[in-house]
Amino acid sequence: MPEESLALTAISPLDGRYHSKTKLLAPFFSEYALIKHRVIVEIEWLKSLSLANELQEIQKLSKESIAELDALGANFSVDDAAAVKAIERTTNHDVKAVEYWLREALKTKNGIAPTTPFIHFACTSEDINNLSYALMLKGARDKVILPKLSSIISTLSNLSIKYAGAPMLSRTHGQPASPTTLGKEIANVVFRLNRQKDSLAQLSLQGKMNGAVGNFNAHLSAYPDYDWESHSNNLIQNLGLEAIPYTTQIEPHDGIAEIFDCLMRINTILIDLNRDLWAYISIGYFKQKTIDGEVGSSTMPHKVNPIDFENAEGNLGLANSVLGHLSRKLPVSRWQRDLTDSTVLRNMGVGLGYGLLAYESCIKGLSKLDINLDKLEADLEQCWDVLAEPVQTVMKKYGIENAYEELKKLTRGQGGITKEDLHVFIRNLDIPKNAKKALLELTPHSYTGIAQKLAQNINK
């Protein structure tokens, strides 16, 4: 069936309507990807056993045979995965099907065939699965999610610096408040995202290779004097994972939950950003660049809707719903093992897929933004009452009683005061001439504190 037809008949929009935007995750979270990673883990285990001098019953693999094994994993194809699935229809066990496929694939390779009895030696399926899923998630994080987040942060950083000095009326509780700059408000998001991105990059993924209930029972029954703990730890660390010493049959998934929790924090920050940008577009602080051929409404030709930010917000919510369930469910397993994690783990790509879709929409939306300086300046000019804050603060400095109350009487609920109203009030103050002069020179446009400096220094 052609790819377009597959997209039209897919149940999930991630593999249908949005396939072109989420296919970057297919090498990590598809069924093919899972089978391939299982094959790679089985191969790594077999290699590690062969290279252990104390395990004399397994033939030592030559460099050429090791290279051949590595190539088998690296070149594992969709057709190979289909062959594994065909075996699974008989075994009704997905990991055992991988083991049988490997035995068949290696039985004619003279340098490797004698080692095939040691494929899956002393392993439980979870030994293979937990390492496979950890490698899949690590790869997706490092090669797809982190680069995409870096792209968003880089775009926002550039906007922060570009608009560092563009004064903007703040709104607290939706009401006019002390001015800031547009660049500083974007810098706030950059700082938050950078902190969480660094945390995401540093989180380690754990793995275990210790048998049916985490005690190396089977391993020690065959080789009671061998240091299986060190062997297992070395294998896991060589895969780029952290070895966890205490487990039941399953790796407890705490590390996976930590990554999903961090992703949810990132997504929540982005929801905050997308809603604010949507609102700034709504009040005219941003215009959106138009694209030839695009339509904003089926009936209103003038519309240029903020659909990218709406799409991002919606998909970030979906991502967090899935990731939240994964984070809460995966660390919980009855006694030494139940299978509820098995079906849930298969949905890791769904949570990350909705997140990736949102990141793409966010990047697209940011690329279409144009600042509307006239609107920013007009709003500031209409809000001279925001200078009540510095006036009453200076009054307090010079010991004038009831400063706050006097400014409250002048400004609160008055529907805005004029520049002239404020200046009359300032001229009548009993404060030093230089302080009065500074207050008279102050405008809503200039009353921005260190906002410009903060925005310009966001990358320092």
Secondary structure, 3 states (H helix, E strand, C coil): CCHHHHHHHCCCCCCCCCHHHHHHHHHHHCHHHHHHHHHHHHHHHHHHHHCCCCCCCCCCCCHHHHHHHHHHHHCCCHHHHHHHHHHHHHHCCHHHHHHHHHHHHHCCCCCCHHHHHHCCCCCCHHHHHHHHHHHHHHHHHHHHHHHHHHHHHHHHHHHHHHCCCCEEEEEECCEEEEEEEHHHHHHHHHHHHHHHHHHHHHCCCEECCCCCCCCCHHHHHHCCCCCHHHHHHHHHHHCCCEECCCCCCCCCCHHHHHHHHHHHHHHHHHHHHHHHHHHHHHCCCEEECCCCCCCCCCCCCCCCCCHHHHHHHHHHHHHHHHHHHHHHHCCCCCCCCCCHHHHHHCCHHHHHHHHHHHHHHHHHHHHCEEECHHHHHHHHHCCHHHHHHHHHHHHHHCCCCCHHHHHHHHHCCCCCCCHHHHHHHHHCCCCCHHHHHHHHHCCCCCCCCCHHHHHHCCCC
